[in-house]
């Protein structure tokens, strides 16, 4: 895929954060972007709605379709995909970014939280991809991209938060299976950040304001996603860590993605021990619970 001009990209959870950053990177090429998210009305605790996101996408050079959609509901996903195809004439890319997080122990996780995470993360990813596939299979070099971790099945990734981990790894299992099922027809890949990313979820749930300074910006994942979507359909079944992948694509300066270059970088969940950071990149030996003031 030589550039994304005129291509149609459907992104879940794209009203803010990582999803919006990916949308804006695609828009710079002149892509059509369908923004699927629940946020239609402003929320004092969360920046952005599908409509403010649409304005940013248009300003960046793309065409936007804001769609109110809760990916837990099959009828809403079907309608959103149909509206996207009707508006833009087809579908080239599905980005499964929407995710719910509640990283707590087994005794501390209400079953409604388990339900929410699995309905949004694993089931929502499967459902959205399933509804997009009939259209993707008609496209030239179609892609499905999950914001989900490598399948590093270590107990340490599950023990602190079985419910959250199993929901996120459910997204990655979709990559494992679908990449083989649709081999040569649709590229299916996963991208995951080495470090925490400065999003509302990280600030509100994981690390607070102190931790935000130890993050990278969502643009690192946007640049990584864009580079993946530029690959041929044969580039499939990969579980990629953002900076390692970008380094392989020729990126040398990762300081541009740091929120505060004077602070240590905070590692994210689920990065395998054998994942080698690019030269010059050092991640602190701590976790979210160690963040000062958290």
DABEL-V284784 format. One record per residue. N is the residue number from 1. RES is the residue in one letter. PSI is psi in whole degrees, 0 to 359 (* if undefined). D_CENTER is the distance of its C-alpha to the mean C-alpha in Angstrom with 1 decimal. Layout:
N:RES:PSI:D_CENTER
N:RES:PSI:D_CENTER
This chain:
1:X:107:20.0
2:X:89:21.9
3:X:166:19.8
4:X:13:18.1
5:X:125:21.0
6:X:353:21.7
7:X:152:18.8
8:X:123:17.0
9:X:124:13.2
10:X:125:12.0
11:X:125:8.7
12:X:148:8.5
13:X:40:8.4
14:X:17:9.1
15:X:347:12.2
16:X:176:11.2
17:X:222:9.2
18:X:317:6.1
19:X:316:6.0
20:X:321:9.7
21:X:318:9.7
22:X:317:8.3
23:X:316:10.8
24:X:324:13.5
25:X:319:13.3
26:X:322:13.8
27:X:329:16.4
28:X:339:18.4
29:X:351:19.3
30:X:29:20.5
31:X:159:17.9
32:X:131:17.9
33:X:121:14.9
34:X:122:14.8
35:X:108:13.1
36:X:120:12.8
37:X:166:13.1
38:X:339:16.0
39:X:99:17.0
40:X:336:20.0
41:X:144:22.2
42:X:142:21.9
43:X:124:21.3
44:X:338:23.2
45:X:346:20.7
46:X:128:17.5
47:X:144:17.4
48:X:148:16.9
49:X:176:17.2
50:X:334:16.3
51:X:321:19.6
52:X:324:19.2
53:X:318:15.9
54:X:320:17.9
55:X:319:20.6
56:X:320:18.5
57:X:316:17.2
58:X:319:20.8
59:X:331:22.0
60:X:350:19.8
61:X:3:21.5
62:X:181:19.5
63:X:137:20.3
64:X:144:18.4
65:X:102:18.7
66:X:128:17.8
67:X:122:17.8
68:X:120:18.2
69:X:128:16.6
70:X:111:16.2
71:X:3:14.4
72:X:346:16.8
73:X:119:19.6
74:X:319:20.4
75:X:324:22.6
76:X:320:20.1
77:X:315:17.5
78:X:315:20.5
79:X:321:21.7
80:X:317:18.5
81:X:317:18.2
82:X:319:22.0
83:X:322:22.0
84:X:311:19.4
85:X:320:21.7
86:X:320:24.8
87:X:317:23.8
88:X:354:22.6
89:X:6:24.5
90:X:189:21.9
91:X:130:18.3
92:X:330:16.9
93:X:138:13.1
94:X:120:10.8
95:X:114:7.0
96:X:92:6.0
97:X:329:3.5
98:X:137:6.8
99:X:148:8.1
100:X:144:11.5
101:X:135:13.0
102:X:82:16.7
103:X:85:17.5
104:X:163:21.2
105:X:171:23.9
106:X:315:25.4
107:X:341:28.2
108:X:0:26.2
109:X:107:23.6
110:X:145:25.0
111:X:334:24.5
112:X:331:23.0
113:X:320:20.1
114:X:312:19.9
115:X:313:20.0
116:X:312:17.4
117:X:319:14.7
118:X:326:15.8
119:X:320:16.1
120:X:310:12.7
121:X:291:10.7
122:X:305:13.0
123:X:318:15.2
124:X:321:12.9
125:X:314:10.8
126:X:313:14.2
127:X:311:15.8
128:X:316:13.6
129:X:316:13.7
130:X:317:17.4
131:X:334:18.2
132:X:331:16.6
133:X:318:18.3
134:X:329:21.8
135:X:322:20.9
136:X:323:18.8
137:X:346:21.8
138:X:353:23.9
139:X:165:21.8
140:X:116:22.5
141:X:59:20.0
142:X:154:17.2
143:X:145:13.7
144:X:132:11.1
145:X:128:7.8
146:X:141:5.9
147:X:82:3.3
148:X:161:6.9
149:X:164:10.1
150:X:150:13.2
151:X:70:15.9
152:X:92:18.1
153:X:68:20.3
154:X:143:22.0
155:X:328:23.7
156:X:336:22.6
157:X:343:18.9
158:X:322:20.3
159:X:317:23.4
160:X:338:22.2
161:X:75:19.8
162:X:317:20.4
163:X:311:18.9
164:X:314:15.5
165:X:315:15.4
166:X:328:16.6
167:X:317:14.0
168:X:318:11.1
169:X:337:13.3
170:X:324:14.0
171:X:318:10.6
172:X:328:11.7
173:X:329:15.1
174:X:320:14.1
175:X:312:13.1
176:X:312:16.5
177:X:315:18.5
178:X:328:17.2
179:X:321:17.3
180:X:319:20.9
181:X:321:21.7
182:X:28:20.8
183:X:131:21.8
184:X:352:23.1
185:X:314:22.0
186:X:129:18.1
187:X:132:15.9
188:X:118:13.3
189:X:166:11.1
190:X:144:8.5
191:X:143:7.3
192:X:143:7.7
193:X:141:9.4
194:X:324:13.2
195:X:167:13.7
196:X:147:12.8
197:X:139:10.9
198:X:89:13.0
199:X:169:11.6
200:X:324:13.9
201:X:318:12.8
202:X:317:13.8
203:X:316:16.9
204:X:330:18.0
205:X:322:17.3
206:X:313:17.1
207:X:349:18.9
208:X:187:20.7
209:X:326:21.8
210:X:317:23.1
211:X:331:19.9
212:X:326:18.1
213:X:343:20.6
214:X:10:19.5
215:X:168:15.9
216:X:162:14.4
217:X:159:13.0
218:X:342:9.6
219:X:335:11.4
220:X:321:11.3
221:X:327:7.7
222:X:316:8.8
223:X:321:11.9
224:X:315:10.6
225:X:315:8.6
226:X:316:11.8
227:X:324:14.0
228:X:315:12.6
229:X:343:13.1
230:X:353:16.6
231:X:159:17.6
232:X:166:20.0
233:X:341:19.3
234:X:343:21.0
235:X:93:18.0
236:X:156:16.5
237:X:20:16.0
238:X:141:14.5
239:X:102:12.6
240:X:141:12.0
241:X:132:12.1
242:X:305:11.1
243:X:325:14.7
244:X:316:16.6
245:X:314:15.2
246:X:324:15.8
247:X:320:19.2
248:X:339:20.0
249:X:3:19.3
250:X:2:21.8
251:X:130:20.1
252:X:330:22.6
253:X:107:22.0
254:X:355:19.2
255:X:335:21.1
256:X:341:19.9
257:X:356:16.5
258:X:137:18.3
259:X:317:18.9
260:X:108:22.3
261:X:348:23.8
262:X:351:26.5
263:X:151:24.4
264:X:151:23.3
265:X:134:19.6
266:X:121:18.3
267:X:149:16.7
268:X:170:13.7
269:X:158:14.2
270:X:9:14.4
271:X:121:15.1
272:X:148:18.1
273:X:330:21.5
274:X:7:22.2
275:X:119:19.3
276:X:124:21.2
277:X:154:20.0
278:X:159:21.2
279:X:134:24.7
280:X:352:25.1
281:X:121:21.9
282:X:130:23.0
283:X:137:21.0
284:X:150:23.1
285:X:74:24.4
286:X:179:23.3
287:X:185:20.8
288:X:326:19.7
289:X:342:23.1
290:X:355:24.9
291:X:130:23.6
292:X:132:26.8
293:X:358:27.3
294:X:*:24.6
